[in-house]
Amino acid sequence: MEAVVRGVPVHFVEHGSGTPVLALHGAGVDHREIAGGLEPMFGNIPGFRRLYPDLPGMGRTPAHRSLKSNDDVLDLLLRFIDSMIGDEPFLIIGRSYGGYLARAVAHLRPQAAGLALICPVGAHAGSVPKHQVLVSSAHPAGLDAEIEASFRSYFVVQTDGTLNRFRQLVAPAASLVDEPGLARIFSRWELRDRPESAARYPHPVLVLVGRQDATAGYADGWALARDYPRGTFAVLDRAGHALLHEQPALVQAFLAEWIERVREDEAVVQSVARFP
């Protein structure tokens, strides 16, 4: 599907019906990676309309010449929300780069009723551990050498199962990345209205990070605790930046619990509204 926003054709995939959930993928991939990680869970939790856009310069959404910074991408997302969701309460999930944008969206759209972050990156890179392979039992026979190198440098759990997920959900997006377009946008990385400078977010939050994440690290995730008084924070062992694929059962369990907290929070708010 496609929505034209600010003259930019934003490609997205939509599943289900009910309360909207906006899910934002990381850099260098497209909607397939985060959708592949979330859809197995939502298949067991009805009542949610999932929106998976391709972010500019990735997948089938172009890095339009008008997009010169992350502020421009954020504005595009806000207008996408206004067009596709409107004033309706919604949940937002962001992975890696998508988490950076998701934090800003949650602070700028008061109808954002819940925020989940998976291996989020921030305005500045913090300290990160060296890449460490914990499990190495994959058999990448016949895999292109460049793709295999990408897999080896990304995953810390290298099994036939994670290799299959990489082949299906990550590798196909590589050829669709507009490298010059992303370089232009990322050259102005830091958002003008940084989420850290906003008022504390009052709704349920989930932050999941991988203990062996050599891209975003894990310490910065806990540093977000001061901004999210309703937050659950978990550092998962046996997981790097590919946490979504390396610990899928745990990720889905934490997300399901977060959804229940959001539902509970909305029920309390509606009850207070009815009985002042």
C-alpha positions in Angstrom: 0.0 0.0 0.0 1.1 3.6 -0.5 0.3 6.9 1.2 1.5 10.2 -0.4 2.8 12.4 2.4 4.5 15.8 1.7 4.8 14.6 -1.9 6.6 11.5 -0.8 5.1 8.1 -1.6 5.4 6.2 1.7 5.1 2.5 1.2 3.6 0.5 4.0 2.0 -2.9 4.8 -1.1 -3.2 7.0 -2.5 -6.1 8.9 -5.5 -6.6 11.1 -8.0 -4.2 12.6 -8.6 -2.4 15.8 -6.3 -0.2 17.8 -3.5 1.1 15.5 0.1 0.0 16.1 2.8 1.8 14.2 6.0 -0.2 14.0 9.3 1.4 12.7 12.2 -0.7 11.5 15.9 0.1 11.8 18.5 1.4 9.3 19.5 -0.6 6.3 16.5 -2.9 6.3 12.8 -2.4 5.5 9.4 -3.2 7.1 9.9 -6.9 6.6 12.4 -7.2 9.5 10.2 -5.8 12.2 7.0 -7.2 10.8 8.6 -10.7 10.7 9.4 -10.3 14.4 6.0 -9.0 15.5 3.4 -10.7 13.4 3.7 -14.1 15.1 2.7 -12.4 18.4 -0.1 -10.4 16.9 -1.5 -13.5 15.3 -2.4 -14.5 18.9 -3.5 -11.1 20.1 -6.5 -9.8 18.2 -7.8 -6.3 18.1 -4.8 -4.4 16.6 -4.3 -2.8 13.3 -0.6 -3.0 12.5 1.0 -0.4 10.2 4.5 -1.1 8.9 5.9 1.7 6.8 9.2 1.6 4.9 11.3 4.5 6.2 12.7 6.9 3.6 15.6 5.5 1.6 14.8 2.0 2.5 12.4 -0.6 1.0 10.0 1.1 -1.4 9.9 4.6 0.2 12.3 6.9 -1.6 14.7 9.3 0.1 13.0 12.2 -1.6 15.2 15.2 -2.2 13.1 17.3 0.2 14.2 15.0 3.1 17.5 16.4 4.4 17.6 15.5 8.0 16.0 13.3 10.7 13.7 16.2 11.5 12.3 15.9 8.0 11.8 12.2 8.4 10.1 12.8 11.8 7.8 15.4 10.2 7.0 12.9 7.5 6.1 10.3 10.1 3.9 12.7 12.0 2.0 13.6 8.9 1.7 9.9 8.0 0.1 9.3 11.5 -2.2 12.3 11.0 -3.4 10.8 7.7 -3.6 7.1 8.6 -4.5 7.2 12.3 -5.7 10.7 13.1 -6.6 11.5 16.7 -7.2 7.8 17.6 -5.1 6.4 20.4 -2.3 4.2 19.1 0.8 2.2 20.1 4.2 2.7 18.7 7.1 0.2 18.5 10.6 1.1 17.2 13.7 -0.9 16.6 17.2 0.6 16.5 16.9 3.8 14.3 13.1 3.3 14.4 13.3 3.5 18.2 15.0 7.0 18.0 12.1 8.2 15.8 9.5 6.4 17.9 10.6 8.2 21.1 10.1 11.5 19.4 6.7 10.5 18.0 5.5 9.4 21.4 6.4 12.8 22.9 4.9 14.8 20.1 1.6 12.9 19.6 -0.4 12.8 22.9 -2.6 10.0 21.6 0.4 7.7 21.7 -0.8 5.4 24.5 2.2 3.1 24.7 5.9 3.0 23.5 8.1 -0.1 23.0 11.8 0.2 22.1 13.9 -2.7 20.8 17.7 -2.0 20.8 17.1 1.7 20.4 19.8 4.1 19.3 20.0 7.7 20.4 21.3 11.1 19.5 24.8 10.0 20.3 26.6 6.7 20.3 27.5 5.4 23.8 30.0 2.8 24.7 29.4 -0.6 23.1 31.0 -4.0 23.5 33.0 -5.6 20.8 31.2 -8.0 18.5 31.2 -11.4 20.2 29.8 -14.6 18.7 28.2 -16.8 21.4 26.8 -19.6 19.2 28.2 -20.6 15.9 26.4 -23.6 14.3 25.0 -22.2 11.1 25.6 -23.9 7.8 25.6 -21.1 5.2 26.2 -23.3 2.2 25.7 -21.5 -1.1 25.3 -18.1 0.6 26.8 -15.1 -1.2 30.1 -14.2 0.5 29.1 -10.6 1.1 25.7 -11.6 2.6 27.4 -14.2 4.8 29.9 -11.6 6.1 26.9 -9.3 6.9 25.3 -12.1 8.8 28.5 -13.0 10.7 29.0 -9.3 11.7 25.4 -8.8 12.8 24.3 -11.9 14.7 25.9 -13.1 17.9 23.7 -16.2 17.8 24.6 -17.9 14.5 22.4 -20.9 14.0 20.5 -22.3 11.0 17.4 -20.7 12.5 18.8 -17.2 12.8 20.4 -17.6 9.4 17.0 -18.4 7.9 15.5 -15.3 9.5 18.4 -13.2 8.2 17.8 -14.6 4.6 14.1 -14.0 4.7 13.8 -10.7 6.7 17.1 -8.8 6.5 19.2 -9.7 3.4 16.5 -8.9 0.8 16.3 -5.3 1.8 20.1 -4.6 1.3 19.7 -3.9 -2.5 16.9 -1.5 -1.9 18.8 0.9 0.4 19.5 4.4 -1.1 22.9 4.9 0.4 23.4 8.5 -0.8 19.9 9.4 0.3 20.5 8.0 3.8 23.8 9.7 4.0 22.1 13.0 3.3 19.5 12.5 5.9 21.8 11.1 8.6 24.3 13.9 8.1 21.8 15.9 10.2 21.1 13.1 12.6 20.2 14.8 15.9 16.6 15.8 16.2 15.8 19.4 16.9 13.3 18.6 19.6 15.2 15.8 21.4 13.0 13.4 23.3 15.2 13.8 26.4 14.2 17.4 26.6 10.5 16.7 26.7 8.2 16.1 29.7 8.3 12.6 31.1 6.2 10.2 29.1 3.3 9.0 31.4 2.2 5.8 29.6 3.5 2.2 29.7 6.9 1.7 28.1 9.0 -1.3 27.3 12.8 -1.1 26.5 14.6 -4.3 25.4 18.3 -4.4 24.8 20.8 -7.1 24.0 23.7 -7.7 26.4 26.0 -8.3 23.5 24.8 -5.5 21.3 27.9 -4.1 19.5 25.9 -1.5 17.6 23.8 0.3 20.3 25.2 -1.2 23.4 23.0 -1.9 26.4 23.8 0.8 29.0 22.1 3.6 27.2 18.8 1.7 27.4 18.8 1.8 31.2 19.7 5.5 31.0 16.2 6.1 29.6 14.6 5.1 32.9 14.4 8.7 34.1 12.3 9.6 31.1 9.8 6.7 31.4 8.4 6.3 35.0 6.1 3.5 33.6 8.9 1.6 31.9 9.9 -2.0 32.0 13.6 -2.4 31.1 15.3 -5.7 30.3 18.8 -6.6 29.2 18.7 -10.0 27.5 21.7 -12.2 27.4 22.5 -14.3 24.3 21.4 -11.3 22.1 23.1 -8.6 20.1 21.6 -5.9 17.9 19.6 -8.7 16.2 17.8 -9.3 19.5 14.4 -9.5 17.6 15.6 -12.6 15.9 17.9 -14.1 18.5 15.5 -14.1 21.4 12.1 -14.0 19.6 10.1 -15.9 22.3 11.3 -13.5 25.1 10.7 -10.4 22.9 7.2 -11.5 22.2 6.5 -12.3 25.8 7.7 -8.9 27.0 5.6 -7.2 24.2 2.5 -9.1 25.1 2.9 -8.0 28.8 3.4 -4.4 27.6 0.2 -4.6 25.6 -1.7 -5.7 28.7 -0.3 -2.8 30.6 -1.4 -0.4 27.9 -4.9 -1.9 27.9 -5.1 -1.6 31.7 -3.8 2.0 31.5 -6.4 3.0 28.9 -9.2 1.4 31.0 -8.1 3.4 34.1 -8.0 6.6 32.1 -11.5 6.0 30.6 -12.9 5.2 34.0 -11.5 8.4 35.5 -13.0 10.3 32.5 -16.4 8.8 33.2 -16.4 9.4 36.9 -14.6 12.7 37.7 
